């Protein structure tokens, strides 16, 4: 069996004395879309931030491309071609769209900037129309597109997406998920997706994990998890789909 691109083993993360992650095991292989679903407060975003080094795992290990990154500083992890579009977007609101994309490219080769810029603007044409606007003046959907595009400018081997559909209109959600699918299919980009919208996430993903109270409770292919009665009752019924 090939070594996973991202391997999380026995990870425990604390906020003060509160244990947020209680021994998480998870793998993401090269070329996969893997999604992590769960209720609000389950620990999904904490896991994603722990992979990026803030907060630190107090126990367990995290390996990326065969290298132990458990104790690396966040900026060194970013240089290894692991990029994140964080929850809440966190774009630079006073900077223009172009300046935000330039910030994303700081760990990439300068000679590739124009080509990478053309690529992300083709993926999100709305950003091309807004290229000179300040980030803070964009709509919620446009800001999410910018957060993803900024992460892509780093030319990542692994793209971490934290709640990309949160608070967005269904049409915009569909555009963003279509873009993720295209990046994976055409460019072979590996994606680790944290998402509350279980239906969209599991339809998109090759494999999925379910997190409850800081623990992985289920795993399987996206289609397997969609068919499980406990997933349907917890995440897909009552209008959530």
C-alpha positions in Angstrom: 0.0 0.0 0.0 1.3 3.5 -0.9 2.1 5.9 1.9 -0.7 8.5 2.4 0.0 12.1 1.5 -1.4 13.1 4.9 -1.4 10.7 7.8 -2.9 11.6 11.2 -2.3 9.1 14.0 -3.6 9.3 17.6 -3.8 13.1 17.6 -5.0 14.7 20.8 -5.4 18.5 20.9 -6.4 20.6 23.9 -7.7 24.1 24.5 -6.5 24.7 28.0 -7.6 21.6 29.9 -10.4 20.8 27.5 -9.5 17.9 25.1 -11.0 18.9 21.7 -9.5 16.0 19.7 -9.4 12.6 21.6 -7.1 10.4 19.5 -7.9 11.0 15.8 -6.7 8.6 13.0 -7.2 9.8 9.4 -5.5 9.4 6.0 -5.6 11.3 2.8 -4.0 9.7 -0.3 -2.6 11.5 -3.3 -5.3 12.5 -5.8 -8.2 12.0 -3.4 -11.0 14.2 -2.2 -11.6 13.3 1.5 -14.3 14.9 3.5 -14.8 15.2 7.2 -18.4 15.7 8.4 -19.9 16.2 11.8 -22.1 18.5 13.9 -21.0 22.0 14.8 -18.4 21.8 17.6 -17.4 18.2 16.8 -13.8 19.2 16.4 -13.5 19.3 12.6 -12.0 22.8 12.3 -9.7 22.0 15.3 -8.3 19.0 13.4 -7.7 21.1 10.3 -5.9 23.8 12.3 -3.9 21.2 14.2 -2.6 19.8 10.8 -1.4 23.4 10.1 0.3 23.6 13.5 -1.9 26.0 15.4 -3.0 24.6 17.9 -0.3 22.0 18.3 -1.1 18.3 18.8 -0.2 17.4 22.4 -0.1 13.7 21.6 0.1 11.7 18.4 1.7 12.4 15.1 1.0 14.2 11.7 2.9 13.3 8.6 2.8 15.1 5.2 4.4 13.6 2.2 6.3 11.1 4.4 7.7 13.9 6.7 6.7 14.4 10.3 5.2 17.9 10.6 3.8 17.5 14.1 6.1 20.1 15.7 6.9 22.3 12.7 6.0 26.0 12.7 3.0 26.9 10.6 5.0 28.9 8.0 7.3 25.9 7.5 4.3 23.6 7.0 3.0 26.1 4.3 6.3 25.9 2.5 5.9 22.1 2.1 3.0 22.8 -0.3 0.1 22.4 2.1 -2.4 25.3 1.8 -5.6 26.1 3.7 -8.7 28.1 2.9 -9.8 28.6 6.5 -13.2 28.8 8.1 -14.6 32.3 7.9 -12.5 33.0 4.7 -10.1 35.4 6.5 -9.1 37.3 3.4 -7.3 40.6 3.7 -10.3 42.9 3.5 -8.3 46.1 2.9 -6.2 44.6 0.1 -7.5 44.2 -3.5 -8.3 40.8 -5.0 -5.0 40.9 -6.9 -3.1 41.7 -3.7 -4.8 38.9 -1.8 -3.7 36.5 -4.6 -0.2 37.9 -4.5 -0.1 37.1 -0.8 -1.1 33.5 -1.5 1.7 33.2 -4.0 4.5 34.0 -1.5 5.6 30.4 -1.2 5.4 29.7 -5.0 7.9 30.3 -7.8 7.6 34.0 -8.9 8.1 33.0 -12.6 4.9 31.0 -12.4 2.8 33.8 -11.0 1.1 35.0 -14.3 0.2 31.4 -15.3 -1.2 30.7 -11.8 -3.1 33.9 -11.8 -4.7 33.1 -15.2 -5.6 29.6 -13.9 -7.5 30.8 -10.8 -9.2 33.6 -12.7 -10.4 31.1 -15.3 -11.7 28.9 -12.4 -13.5 31.8 -10.7 -14.3 34.4 -13.5 -16.1 36.6 -10.9 -12.7 37.4 -9.4 -11.4 38.6 -12.7 -14.2 41.2 -12.8 -13.3 42.3 -9.3 -9.5 42.2 -9.6 -9.0 45.8 -8.4 -11.7 45.8 -5.7 -10.9 45.5 -2.0 -11.6 42.1 -0.5 -13.9 43.6 2.1 -16.3 44.9 -0.6 -16.9 41.5 -2.1 -20.0 39.4 -1.5 -19.8 36.3 0.8 -19.6 34.0 -2.2 -16.9 36.1 -3.9 -14.9 36.2 -0.6 -15.0 32.4 -0.4 -13.9 32.1 -4.1 -11.0 34.5 -3.2 -10.0 32.4 -0.1 -9.8 29.3 -2.3 -8.0 31.1 -5.1 -5.5 32.6 -2.7 -4.7 29.1 -1.3 -4.4 27.7 -4.9 -1.8 30.4 -5.7 0.6 28.6 -3.4 0.5 25.6 -5.9 -0.4 23.2 -3.1 0.0 19.4 -3.2 -2.8 19.3 -0.6 -5.6 21.9 -0.3 -7.4 22.1 3.0 -10.9 23.6 2.8 -12.7 24.5 6.0 -16.5 24.9 5.6 -16.4 26.4 2.0 -20.2 26.4 1.7 -21.0 28.1 5.1 -23.6 30.8 4.8 -23.7 30.8 1.0 -26.6 30.6 -1.5 -27.2 27.2 -3.1 -26.1 28.4 -6.5 -22.8 29.7 -5.2 -22.3 26.5 -3.2 -22.7 24.5 -6.4 -20.2 26.7 -8.3 -17.6 26.2 -5.5 -18.1 22.4 -5.3 -17.9 22.2 -9.2 -14.6 24.1 -9.0 -13.2 21.6 -6.4 -14.3 18.7 -8.5 -12.6 20.2 -11.6 -9.3 20.9 -9.7 -9.2 17.3 -8.6 -10.2 15.7 -11.9 -8.2 17.9 -14.2 -5.1 18.8 -12.1 -5.1 15.8 -9.8 -5.2 18.1 -6.8 -5.6 16.4 -3.4 -8.3 17.9 -1.3 -9.2 17.5 2.4 -12.6 19.1 3.0 -14.3 19.9 6.3 -18.0 20.5 5.7 -21.3 20.7 7.6 -23.2 20.2 4.3 -22.9 16.4 4.5 -24.9 15.7 1.3 -22.8 17.9 -1.0 -19.5 16.9 0.7 -20.2 13.1 0.5 -21.4 13.3 -3.1 -18.1 15.1 -4.0 -15.7 13.0 -2.0 -14.0 9.7 -2.8 -13.9 8.9 0.9 -15.3 10.4 4.1 -15.0 10.4 7.9 -17.5 11.2 10.5 -16.4 13.1 13.7 -18.4 13.1 16.9 -17.1 14.9 20.0 -13.4 14.8 18.9 -13.4 11.2 17.7 -13.7 9.6 14.3 -16.8 7.3 14.6 -17.3 6.2 11.0 -15.4 6.0 7.7 -16.0 4.8 4.2 -16.5 5.9 0.6 -18.7 8.9 0.0 -21.5 6.8 -1.5 -21.3 4.2 1.4 -21.7 6.9 4.0 -24.6 8.5 2.1 -26.5 5.3 2.3 -25.9 4.6 6.0 -29.1 5.1 8.0 -27.3 6.8 10.9 -25.8 9.4 8.5 -29.2 10.0 6.9 -31.0 10.5 10.2 -28.2 12.7 11.7 -27.1 14.8 8.8 -29.4 14.4 5.7 -33.0 14.5 7.0 -35.1 17.4 8.1 -34.3 19.5 5.1 -30.5 19.5 5.5 -29.9 17.9 2.1 
